[in-house]
Amino acid sequence: MLPVLLSFEGKKIAIFGCGNVGKRRAKKILKSGGAVDIYSKEFDEEIKKLKESNKNLNLIEIDVNKLSDEELKNIIENYDFIITAINDEVNKRIVKLAKELNKFVNSSTKVEGVNFIIPAYTEVDEVIFSIYTKGKSPLMAKHIRIFVENYLKSSDIDIMACMREFLKETVPNQKDRERILKKIFEDKQFREELKRLIKKWEK
């Protein structure tokens, strides 16, 4: 698989199942602007409360286990993305049907045919980092995410971004700019002095 960043804005997403995995993926997609319909035989108070505050979320009470392949196809064909988070048997059915309809489909269990993944990720100061272990160790993915998140919070991303824009205006050669930025990045003392100078002029 090739990693990509994707906006769900304007996209319709069906999620089958409303357990912990279904809810987590719904929240992430809603944050990205997608319209989410969740199909489940029951909904807890947490998701009902989220529905009250989010017009892009619909809860459809139905027992997915009892739907025929034809009924599932009739639902799936109306969406751009399909996420199934029920059990292995039902997930396999839904993935197969979604693939036949040429849909993007994701599963909470390891099912052959899945063609998109929502990995563990973090965003700090508009820098997005994601990690995927192909299901081998979600715990490891979580720890790597936290490690990178802490690193990004302790770094000087904004200063480097401002310096890059400044150098674009003053240093025409790209390789020269890269060399200067590398030196700045490696010189922690210089960055600290620069921050102090910026704060002084802001005052």
PyMOL commands that set and color helices and strands:
alter all, ss='L'
color gray80, all
select helices_A, chain A and resi 20-31+45-53+64-66+69-76+88-100+138-154+157-170+174-186+188-202
alter helices_A, ss='H'
color red, helices_A
select strands_A, chain A and resi 12-16+35-40+57-61+81-84+104-107+120-124+127-131
alter strands_A, ss='S'
color yellow, strands_A
deselect
rebuild
show_as cartoon
